[in-house]
Amino acid sequence: NNRADLIKGIPEFWLQAMKNTDIIGETIQEHDEAILKHLKDIRVKLHDTKPYGYTLEFYFSENEFFTNKVLTKTYELTTEK
């Protein structure tokens, strides 16, 4: 067993956290909840070179919806001179 296997978190933590956030909670529909119950962690990687921005990494447990363990979304920020 590795350390991650030994640490137990709050069941469905990310689903509940998102549902309790005003802006995000309003967008979660009933059919989203089955997928979000498998969300185990969210991490952010900041880009320190141009184009500046960040990448969100969504870590999921094994599920019947998709085979990827990690889904990512990258945002590039525009800056004015």
N, C-alpha and C positions, 0 to 999 in steps of 0.2 A: 504493500500500500504506500502511495505517496502522500505528502502532506495535504494536497487538495482533496484526496479521498477521505481523509480523516476529519476535515473541517466540514461541519454541517451548517448550512445557512438557514435563513427563514424561508419556509416554503412559499413559492410564488412571490418572492420579495419584489422583483422588478415589475411584475404585472400590477401589484398593489401600489407601488410607488408611482408608476405612470398614471394609474387611474385616479390617484389622489392629487395629481398636479393639474391645475386648472386648464392650461392650454392643451396639454397632451391628453388628459383624461377625457376631454370632450370629443376627441377624434377616435378613441378606441371603441370599436363596435364589437358586438357579441361574438362574431366569427373570428375576431382578432385574438380573443382571450385564450382560445385553445392553443394557439401558437405561442403567445407570450408567456404561458405557463411554463414553457421550456426554456425561457431566457434565464441564463445563470449569471451572466456578468456583462457589463458594458465598460469598455476602456476607450480612452481617447489618446491619439498620438498627434502632437502638435508638429506642424511643418515649420522648420526654422530657416528655410530658404524659399526663394520665390518659385512658384507662386505660393504665398503664405496661405495657411488654412489649417485644417485638421481632418483626421480620419476617425470616425467612430467605428469601433469593433464590437459586434454583438455576438456573444458566445452562447450557444444553445446546447442543451442536452440532446441525446438521440431522440428523434421524433418521427412521426409519420408524414410530415409535411415537406421536408427537404433533407438532403444528405449532408450538406455542408455543416460543419460544426461552428464556423464563424462566418457571419455576413458583415460586410463593411459598406460604409457610406462616406465618401470623401467630399469635403467642402473646400472650395478655393475662395479666398477673400480678395476683393479688389481694393486697392489703396490709391488714394489721390495724391498727386505730388504737391 
